[in-house]
Amino acid sequence: VAVPELDPEDERVSSALGEVRLGKGGATSGALLTGYLAKQPAQAPARYYLAYSLRQLGRWEEAAEEAKRATELEPSDTRFKEFSLLTDHGAAFRRRVWESDN
């Protein structure tokens, strides 16, 4: 997926991009957000939306890491904290199921 040029100075890009692209599918929004985060790694909203996209794709471990980073960047945002907690628990559950099946 090609990553369009984004203005790394515009904080609104991360939130708007995530909100708009999430409805278009996890892979597309994930690629766009990854490209944006390469230029602006400290954008918590973009990390939150990337985590959401990764979770949609079933990539729970990666989603948990991104959600944790969003929470570390903006610890007062309860939305990030709750999503991080739920995603981390989901990833742990999937690990246990995988280990018990193998």
C-alpha positions as CSV (number, residue, x, y, z in Angstrom):
1,V,0.0,0.0,0.0
2,A,1.5,3.4,-1.0
3,V,1.7,5.9,1.8
4,P,0.7,9.4,0.7
5,E,2.7,12.4,1.7
6,L,1.4,13.9,5.0
7,D,2.2,17.2,6.7
8,P,4.2,16.0,9.8
9,E,3.7,19.4,11.4
10,D,-0.1,19.1,11.4
11,E,-1.2,17.3,14.6
12,R,-4.8,17.0,13.3
13,V,-3.6,14.7,10.5
14,S,-3.1,11.8,12.9
15,S,-6.5,11.9,14.4
16,A,-8.4,12.8,11.2
17,L,-6.5,10.1,9.3
18,G,-7.2,7.5,11.9
19,E,-10.9,8.3,12.2
20,V,-11.5,8.5,8.5
21,R,-9.4,5.5,7.4
22,L,-10.5,3.0,10.1
23,G,-13.8,2.6,8.2
24,K,-11.8,1.7,5.1
25,G,-10.1,-1.3,6.6
26,G,-7.3,-2.1,8.9
27,A,-4.5,-2.7,6.3
28,T,-5.0,0.6,4.6
29,S,-5.3,2.7,7.7
30,G,-2.4,0.8,9.3
31,A,-0.1,1.6,6.4
32,L,-1.0,5.2,6.4
33,L,-0.6,5.6,10.1
34,T,2.8,3.8,10.0
35,G,4.0,6.2,7.4
36,Y,2.8,9.2,9.4
37,L,4.4,7.8,12.6
38,A,7.8,7.4,10.8
39,K,7.8,11.2,10.6
40,Q,6.0,11.9,13.9
41,P,6.6,9.1,16.4
42,A,5.3,10.9,19.4
43,Q,1.7,11.3,18.2
44,A,-0.3,9.3,20.7
45,P,-3.6,9.5,18.7
46,A,-1.9,8.0,15.6
47,R,-0.5,5.2,17.8
48,Y,-3.9,4.6,19.2
49,Y,-5.5,4.3,15.8
50,L,-2.7,2.2,14.5
51,A,-3.2,-0.2,17.5
52,Y,-6.9,-0.3,16.5
53,S,-6.1,-1.1,12.9
54,L,-3.6,-3.9,13.9
55,R,-6.2,-5.4,16.2
56,Q,-8.7,-5.4,13.4
57,L,-6.2,-7.4,11.4
58,G,-5.7,-9.9,14.2
59,R,-2.2,-8.7,15.0
60,W,-2.9,-8.5,18.7
61,E,0.7,-8.5,20.0
62,E,1.6,-5.5,17.8
63,A,-1.6,-3.8,18.7
64,A,-0.9,-4.2,22.4
65,E,2.6,-2.6,21.9
66,E,1.2,0.4,20.0
67,A,-1.6,0.9,22.5
68,K,1.0,0.9,25.3
69,R,3.0,3.5,23.5
70,A,0.0,5.7,23.1
71,T,-0.7,5.5,26.8
72,E,2.9,6.2,27.7
73,L,2.8,9.3,25.4
74,E,-0.5,10.6,26.9
75,P,-1.0,8.9,30.3
76,S,-4.0,11.1,31.2
77,D,-6.1,10.0,28.3
78,T,-8.4,7.3,29.6
79,R,-9.4,6.2,26.1
80,F,-5.8,5.1,25.5
81,K,-5.5,3.4,28.9
82,E,-8.7,1.4,28.5
83,F,-7.9,0.3,25.0
84,S,-4.4,-0.6,26.0
85,L,-5.6,-2.7,28.9
86,L,-8.2,-4.5,26.7
87,T,-5.8,-5.1,23.9
88,D,-3.1,-6.4,26.2
89,H,-5.6,-8.8,27.8
90,G,-6.7,-10.0,24.4
91,A,-3.2,-10.6,23.3
92,A,-2.4,-12.6,26.5
93,F,-5.6,-14.7,26.0
94,R,-4.6,-15.5,22.4
95,R,-1.1,-16.5,23.6
96,R,-2.5,-18.9,26.2
97,V,-4.9,-20.4,23.7
98,W,-2.1,-20.8,21.1
99,E,0.2,-22.5,23.7
100,S,-2.5,-24.9,24.8
101,D,-3.2,-25.9,21.2
102,N,0.4,-26.6,20.5
